[in-house]
Amino acid sequence: MSRAPPGHQHLGVDVFLACAIFVVTYALIATERIHRVTAAIGGVALMALVGVTDTETAFRSAESGIDWNVIFLLFGMMLIVGVLEMTGLFEFLAIWAAQRSGGRPFRLMVLLIVVTAGASALLDNVTTVLLMAPVTLTTCQRLGLASAPYLMTLAFASNIGGTATLIGDPPNIIIASRAGLSFNDFLVHLAPLVVVLVGVLVLLCRFMFRNQLHGDPELAATVMDLEPRAAITDPVLLRRSLAVVALVTIGFGLHSAVHVEPSQVALLGAWVLILISRAPPQMFLKSVEWPTLVFFMALFVLVGGLVEVGVIGWLGERAIAATGDNWLGAATALLFGSAVLGAFVDNIPYTAAMVPIVQDLVNAAPGTQGDGLWWAFALGADLGGNTTAVAAGANVVIIGIAAAKGHPISFWTFTKYGLVVTATTLVVAWPYVWLRYYA
């Protein structure tokens, strides 16, 4: 796809058209005047029509096209979830969680936050919400609870928990690749803060959802009398499935060492599970959230259009240039600026577009002050993922699952709570960055 040189009039037209299409599409998604998938596809069609993107850019560009690793990771994990659902595992876990919490709504929420945050650090946030959402929905149904607060909490906890490790959140993988950071680097620099932020999230949820955490005492009493093991419908398939899931988890942890993408690990695991289960295609394919996958692909192309015409990079350069050689100011701009920009676009393409800019800034920083810039950038991109319904992959998945199961969560409902979570966690993160790298 040819591009006019900087300063050329045609480039200015491209910038205007890309921004106009993105803003209109985003407004349609936010206001929900039409379905979000319909709005996103329409935006992609317009960007292709005016020449902002084309098939080569949309399908093959690593910087501004569809991230197929993310799409096939989602697809593979959706298939794995479908086979696991056939064993009765999610019903078992739902009864266990309900009994473990004593049927008390807030105690259940704390349990889900801790489990989700921990699992997101070991797997990744999108995989975790795919596994946890069915358990949460079933538990809420068992206890007569409104599911929306619990599903949104899953997204918040997964984005925060995934910040702790290299594999927990896709932006971390991109940053680690460019900065040469190891798995242990993320543990040492970010995990201590994440533990604090998980505690902050628990307190926030107690405040934000205090009027919605009311269950049915009679249903809770009924659940306490159930035997969780009775929910398992196929013990043999469950044992084999858990063995495969364990291998998939190990594969996720080793993917950077063996140079195998997480999507390949997930697809291989899904294929093995399908063979083991001997389920017909209609059984395991019904678990695939096709609208979510399509929305993801369209979102990548929409944001890719802004990357292609230089809007994302320009915004990042202006924000950083305004700090001069005030490196704490630069870290602050990266922390808060990444969260603000990432609120309107998925944090994966945003991170990919910003990484070269941050690399140049790190190279110019004296001594070890550049290290703090990488961690401020990672925190801003990851924690900013909680801001809106489209700011992170886990959010998009949760919204899709909620809609598919008849418990829709609107864009503004998610954003209302997400803004509070993001703002609070960033305010807590800033002193950490200051004290650890610049004080």
RALIN-V291194 format. One record per residue. PSI is psi as a letter, one per 30 degrees, with the letter a starting at -180 (NA if undefined). OMEGA is omega as a letter, one per 40 degrees, with the letter a starting at -180 (999 if undefined). NEAR is the number of other C-alpha atoms within 8 Angstrom. Layout:
# RALIN-V291194
psi = <PSI & PSI>
omega = <OMEGA & OMEGA>
near = <NEAR & NEAR>
This chain:
# RALIN-V291194
psi = <k & k & k & l & l & k & f & k & e & e & e & e & e & e & e & e & e & e & e & e & e & e & e & e & e & e & e & e & e & e & f & h & e & l & k & e & e & e & e & e & e & e & e & e & e & e & e & e & e & f & g & e & l & a & e & e & e & e & f & f & k & f & e & g & a & k & j & f & e & e & e & f & e & e & e & e & e & e & e & e & e & e & e & e & e & f & f & g & e & e & e & e & e & e & e & e & e & e & e & e & f & g & g & k & e & e & e & e & e & e & e & e & e & e & e & e & e & e & e & e & e & e & c & l & e & e & e & e & e & e & e & f & e & e & e & e & e & e & e & e & e & e & g & h & k & k & f & e & e & e & e & e & e & e & e & e & e & e & e & e & e & f & f & f & l & e & f & e & k & e & e & e & e & e & e & e & e & e & f & h & k & l & e & e & e & e & e & e & e & e & e & e & e & e & e & e & e & e & e & e & e & e & e & e & e & e & e & e & g & f & g & f & i & j & a & j & e & e & e & e & e & e & e & f & f & l & j & e & f & f & f & j & f & i & e & e & e & e & e & e & e & e & e & e & e & e & e & e & e & e & e & e & f & g & e & f & e & g & h & k & k & e & e & e & e & e & e & e & e & e & e & e & e & e & e & e & f & g & k & l & e & f & e & f & f & f & f & k & i & e & e & e & e & e & e & e & e & e & e & e & e & e & e & e & e & e & e & e & f & g & e & e & e & e & e & e & e & e & e & e & e & f & f & b & g & j & e & e & e & e & e & e & e & e & e & e & e & e & e & e & e & f & f & f & l & k & f & e & e & e & e & e & e & f & e & e & e & e & e & e & e & e & f & f & k & k & b & g & f & f & e & f & e & e & e & e & e & e & e & e & e & e & e & f & f & f & e & l & f & g & f & l & e & e & e & e & e & e & e & e & e & e & e & e & g & g & i & k & k & l & e & e & e & e & e & e & e & e & e & e & e & e & e & e & e & e & e & e & e & e & e & e & e & e & e & e & f & f & NA>
omega = <a & i & i & i & i & i & i & a & a & i & i & i & i & a & a & a & a & a & a & a & a & a & a & i & a & i & i & i & a & a & i & i & i & a & a & i & i & i & a & i & i & i & i & a & i & i & i & a & a & i & i & i & i & a & i & a & a & a & a & a & i & a & a & i & i & i & a & i & i & a & a & i & i & a & a & a & i & i & i & i & i & i & i & a & a & a & a & a & a & i & i & a & i & i & i & a & i & a & a & a & a & a & a & a & a & i & i & a & i & i & a & i & a & a & a & i & i & i & a & i & a & i & i & a & a & i & a & a & i & i & a & a & i & i & a & a & a & i & i & i & i & a & a & a & i & a & a & i & a & i & i & i & i & a & a & a & a & i & i & a & a & i & a & a & a & a & a & a & a & i & i & i & i & a & a & a & a & a & a & a & a & i & a & i & a & i & a & a & a & a & i & i & a & i & i & a & i & i & i & i & i & i & i & a & i & a & a & a & a & a & a & a & i & i & i & a & a & i & i & i & i & a & a & a & a & i & a & a & a & a & a & a & a & a & a & i & i & a & i & a & i & i & i & i & i & i & i & i & i & i & i & a & a & a & a & a & a & i & i & a & i & i & i & i & a & a & i & i & i & i & i & i & i & i & a & a & a & a & i & a & a & a & a & i & a & i & a & i & a & i & i & i & i & i & i & a & i & i & i & a & i & i & i & i & i & i & a & a & i & a & a & i & a & i & i & i & a & a & a & a & a & a & a & i & i & a & i & i & i & i & i & i & i & a & a & i & i & i & a & i & a & i & a & i & i & a & i & i & i & a & i & a & a & a & i & i & i & i & i & a & i & i & a & a & a & i & a & a & i & i & i & i & i & a & i & i & i & i & i & a & a & a & i & i & i & a & a & a & a & a & a & a & a & i & a & i & a & i & i & i & i & i & a & a & i & i & a & i & a & i & a & i & i & a & a & i & a & i & i & a & a & a & a & a & i & i & i & a & a & i & i & i & a & a & a & a & a & a & 999>
near = <6 & 3 & 5 & 7 & 6 & 5 & 6 & 8 & 6 & 7 & 13 & 9 & 8 & 11 & 12 & 8 & 11 & 13 & 9 & 8 & 11 & 11 & 8 & 8 & 12 & 8 & 8 & 12 & 14 & 8 & 8 & 10 & 6 & 8 & 8 & 10 & 11 & 8 & 12 & 14 & 10 & 9 & 12 & 11 & 8 & 9 & 15 & 10 & 7 & 7 & 8 & 13 & 12 & 9 & 7 & 8 & 11 & 13 & 8 & 9 & 10 & 7 & 9 & 15 & 13 & 13 & 9 & 6 & 9 & 8 & 12 & 12 & 13 & 12 & 11 & 14 & 13 & 12 & 13 & 11 & 11 & 14 & 13 & 12 & 9 & 9 & 12 & 12 & 12 & 11 & 13 & 13 & 10 & 13 & 13 & 9 & 11 & 17 & 10 & 8 & 11 & 9 & 14 & 9 & 11 & 8 & 9 & 13 & 10 & 9 & 10 & 10 & 13 & 10 & 8 & 15 & 15 & 9 & 13 & 18 & 15 & 12 & 13 & 15 & 18 & 12 & 11 & 13 & 15 & 13 & 9 & 10 & 12 & 9 & 12 & 13 & 10 & 11 & 13 & 11 & 9 & 13 & 14 & 10 & 12 & 11 & 11 & 10 & 9 & 10 & 13 & 11 & 11 & 14 & 14 & 12 & 14 & 18 & 18 & 14 & 17 & 17 & 18 & 13 & 16 & 12 & 15 & 16 & 15 & 9 & 13 & 14 & 10 & 11 & 13 & 11 & 8 & 8 & 8 & 6 & 9 & 8 & 9 & 7 & 8 & 13 & 11 & 8 & 9 & 12 & 12 & 9 & 10 & 12 & 8 & 8 & 11 & 14 & 8 & 9 & 11 & 10 & 8 & 9 & 10 & 9 & 7 & 7 & 9 & 8 & 5 & 7 & 10 & 8 & 11 & 9 & 8 & 6 & 10 & 15 & 9 & 8 & 13 & 10 & 6 & 7 & 6 & 11 & 6 & 7 & 10 & 12 & 8 & 9 & 8 & 6 & 10 & 11 & 8 & 9 & 11 & 8 & 8 & 11 & 9 & 8 & 9 & 11 & 10 & 8 & 10 & 11 & 10 & 8 & 11 & 8 & 5 & 6 & 6 & 8 & 9 & 11 & 13 & 10 & 12 & 13 & 13 & 9 & 14 & 12 & 8 & 9 & 12 & 11 & 8 & 8 & 8 & 6 & 8 & 6 & 6 & 6 & 9 & 13 & 9 & 8 & 10 & 10 & 11 & 6 & 8 & 11 & 11 & 9 & 12 & 11 & 11 & 13 & 11 & 14 & 14 & 13 & 14 & 13 & 13 & 13 & 13 & 10 & 11 & 9 & 10 & 11 & 11 & 8 & 8 & 10 & 9 & 8 & 10 & 11 & 7 & 6 & 11 & 8 & 6 & 7 & 12 & 8 & 8 & 13 & 13 & 11 & 12 & 13 & 16 & 10 & 11 & 13 & 16 & 9 & 9 & 14 & 15 & 9 & 12 & 16 & 15 & 9 & 13 & 13 & 12 & 11 & 11 & 11 & 11 & 8 & 10 & 11 & 10 & 8 & 9 & 12 & 8 & 7 & 11 & 7 & 5 & 7 & 12 & 14 & 9 & 12 & 14 & 12 & 11 & 13 & 13 & 13 & 12 & 15 & 15 & 17 & 14 & 16 & 16 & 18 & 14 & 15 & 12 & 11 & 16 & 13 & 11 & 12 & 14 & 12 & 12 & 14 & 12 & 11 & 10 & 13 & 10 & 9 & 7 & 6 & 9 & 10 & 10 & 8 & 12 & 9 & 8 & 12 & 11 & 8 & 9 & 12 & 11 & 9 & 13 & 14 & 8 & 8 & 11 & 12 & 8 & 9 & 10 & 10 & 8 & 9 & 13 & 10 & 8 & 7 & 9 & 9 & 5>
